[in-house]
């Protein structure tokens, strides 16, 4: 799929979705108003983009520092490949987990499953990782704490 296969209206809607979605009762109506269409038309185009696989999902990004979470850690787990999917689903079910990914281990690095967890402090992150470890029966993991946020943005596919 290249951008030439998208209509101008589809590009406008994607452009709006790249930015912050308004925190209002009817965010899609507000976004539709910005480009001069009805909320129903906006949602129909959005559904069409989803049906065609151009947009698979979108979600909220929480600014965790502003919500009271002062510590976050990427937890790198060593999980047998035949258990990765089942284990990942259990890990992802924890409310403290915001991301869960399987990746190929790099040379000299044995970990293949990653979760991002958030807590009020580093001790709480350790406790969360311990609870996850007990729930899935995996005890080979490392917590990699964030020390400084250097960049956090969403992808930009189209400019206004």
C-alpha angles and dihedrals in degrees: 000000000000129000091254087071092061124085121236089251092052090051091050091051093047089049090054092048091054090066129062112298108233115258095229136117093264108024096167091054090053091048091047090051089056091062097035102251134113123266089243092055091047091052093045091053090046090051090050091052089050094046090052091049094243090118113029098173144331130201147178124275113214118212090224096191090060092050096056101268105126099171133049132174138189105224114208112205132192106218129169107255093236089058100042098098096045093042092046092053091052092047091048090054092068110101091221091061114088099170133027121181139170115216135172112261114251121229107285092012117094100189122109107164125060134192129184112216132183131205143160090258141352093271090058090050089053090050091050092050089049092052091049090048091053092046094054100030094238119131104169106094144122129211114222108194123208111240102177133006107228098172137359118171140137122247116269114214100164134022121225 
